[in-house]
Amino acid sequence: MDRWQNRVAVVTGASSGIGAACCRDLVAKGMVVVGLARREERLKELKAALPSEQSARFHGRKCDVSQEQDVVDTFAWIDATLGGADVLVNNAGILRHAADIVKEGNGPDLRAILDTNVLGVAWCTREAFRSQQRRNVLDGHVVIINSVLGHQTPVTSFSLGMYAPSKHAVTALTEVLRQEFLNKKTQTKITSVSPGAVDTEILDKRVLELLPGLPMLRSEDIADAVSYCIQTPPNVQIHEMIIKPIGESV
């Protein structure tokens, strides 16, 4: 992590779960970390729980990635205050458990999933990449927390709703962005990290009741993977990393 010392990492969905774990891990390894989330009080709690030296390098900022102007304003603040984003971890994502695609009146739920899980990734990546281009950063890295559901859609006793389609879109988005970075003659890396089930707030009690004994990863397992990916040598780009807990049947 030597080359990332005191450089800026932005983590979306930082108020809990994988996002919070990534913030703790990256700031502990010497980066300046900006955690973005809608729940500002959670970001304050995260900062307060860090050792003083790390806390000084952590900045929490309220941002709803589903709102384009919110994203634009936030990255403008990062540029003006901290000099710009060198690493972006696109982690923010939502799952509406009652949002069956064929359910009447579900438009707001389906739209919210796409706005956060797909457009939020696109807007944050666009702004981070533009920041790197303005500063002639040659070794930026974009990480997208995807899902195994972005690669296959298992048969289940309940609907995966718009969540699985949104993650399939993220898989395609990763490749499109890789090509765009390449076509613009940059060395910016992009990595999709696709976990199986992770023990986070996104899994509600109903899902756990329907899948008793479901093997699960820890948020820290995914944070470790993110750190591994951004530490690769300049000639190495991990395009896709699939992580499953031991015993997963999907």
N, C-alpha and C positions, 0 to 999 in steps of 0.2 A: 504493500500500500504506500510505499515511499513517495511515488509520483503524485499521489492524491492528497498529501499532507496540506492542510489548510486551503484546499480547493473546495468548491461549493457543490454540494449534492442537494437536489430537491426531491422530496418524497411526498407523493400525494396519498390521501387516505391515511394520514399519519396519526390519527387519534386513537387507534387501537390495532390489535392483531398484527398482521404482517408489516403494515406501514410503521407502526410504533417500534416493532422489533428492528426494522431496517434503520430507523433513526438512531436507536440506541447503539447498534452495531457500528454504523458508519462514523458517528461522532466519537465513539470510543477508539476508533482506528485513526483519528486525527483529522477528519474532514469537518468543514463547516457545513452544517445541515440545516435546511429549511424544511420544516414539516408543514404541509398544507392539509387542512381539514375544515369541515363545516362546524365541528364542535370545538370552539376555541378554548373552552374550559378544560377539555382533555389535553390539549397541547400545553396549557399552563401546568397541568399536573405532571405531564411528561418531563417538562423542563425542570420542575422543582425536584423531581426524583433523581436527576442526574448529579454526579459529582460536580463540584463547583467549576473545575477547569473545563469539563465537557459542557456544562450548562451555558458557559459563556460563548460557546461555539454553536449552540442550538437556537434557532429562531422559529417560533411558531407563528403561523399566519393563517387567518381565516380565509378560506377560498372554496367555493363550490365549483368544481371542475366542469359541471354540466352547464355552467354559464360562461359563454365565450368571453364576455367583457371582464368578468371576474378573473379569468385566467390571464388575459392580456395585461390587466392592471397589476396583477401579482408579479408577473415576470418583469414588468417595467420596474417595480419596486426592488426586486432582486438585483437587476442590473444597476440601478442607481445606488443601492445601499451596500451590496456585497460584491459588485463587479461582474455578476452574471453567473449562469448555471453551467457547470462543467459535466455533471452527471445528473440524469433524471431517472427516478424510479417511479414509473406509472403504476401505482398500486390501487388507487381508488376504484371501487366497484360496488355495485349493489345487486341484490337478488330479492325480488318481490315474490314471496312464497305463494301468494294467492293469485298471482297474475297468469292464470292459464291463458294461452293465446286465444282460445275460442270463447272465453268468458265475456259476457256482455258488459259493456261499459268499462273495459280495461285499458282504454287508450292512454290515460295518464301514466299508468304503471309501466306499460310497454315502452312508451316514449321516454320515461325517466331512465329505464335500463339502458336504452341505446344512447341517450344523451350523456350518461355518466361513463358507461363501459367502453363506448366506441368513440364518440365525438370528444369526450373529455381527454382521452388518450391522444387523439389527433391534435387538439388545440394545445395541450401541454407540450407535446413533442415539437410542434411547429414553433412555439415561442422559445423553447430551449435551444433548438437548432439555430434559429435566427440570432439568438444571443451569442452562440458560439461563432457563427459566421461573422458577425460584426466585430468580434474580438480576435479573429483569425485563430481560434482554438482548433488544433489539428487532431486532438485525441479525445474528443467528447465521447460519452457513452450514454445511450438510452436503453433502459431496461423496462420491459413490460411484464407485469405479473398477469399471466394468462391463466389457463386451466387445462386439465386433461379433457374437459368438456369442449375445448376449442379444437380438438382433434378427432373425437368420436362422441357419439351420442348414445349412451347405453339405454336399454329398455328398463324402465322403472315403473313402480306402481303409482307414481305421482308425476305431474308435469314439470319439466325443467323450464317451461315457459320461454321467455325471450332471453334468458340468461345464456343458455347454450348457443343459440344463434349469435349473440353478441360476442361470445368468445371465439367462435369460428371467424367472425369478422376481424377480430384482433389478430388471429393467425395470419390472415391475408394481409392485414394492415402492416404487420411486421415485415413481410417480404416486400411490399410496395415501398415502405420507408427505406429499407436496405438498398433498393435499387435507386431511389431518389438521392440518398446520400452518396452512392457510388457515381451516379450521373453528374453530380455537382463537384466531382473530383475531391471529395473529402475523405478523411480516414475515420470519420465518426462511426462508432460501432453501435449495433442494435442487437438486443438479446431478448427473446421471449422465454420466460420461466413459467412452466406449466405444472403446478402442483396438483396432486390428488386432493382428497379431503384434508382440510387444515382446521385445527381446533380454534376457531375464531367466532366472533359475534355473527358472522354472516349465516352460520348454520343455526337455525332455530330449533327449539325442542321438538317440534313436529317432525322434522326431518330425522333427528336422532332417534325418535320413537319408531319411525318407519324402518330405520336401518340400525337395529340394535347390534352392538359390537363392531360398529364401523371403525376400521383402522384409520387413525388420523395422524397427520404430521403436526409439529409445533411451528408456531410463527418463526421461532429462532432458526429452525431448519431452513426456511426459505430465505431468511436474512443471510445465513451463511452462504447459500448458493449465490445470492446477489453479489456479495463481496468477492466470492471466487471468480465470478464472471468479469467483474471490472478490473481484476488484478491480472488478467491474461496479458501476455506479451503483445507488442504492437501488431505483429503479424497474425494474431489469433483472434478470431471472432466466434464466440459461441452463439450460433443463430437460434437454436432451440434447446432448452433443457427441460426434460420431463422428470418430475420427482414424484414417486409414489411411496406411501408407507408400506412397510412389510405386511403382507397379508391382504392387500387390496385386490379385489376381484375384477375391477373395471379395466 
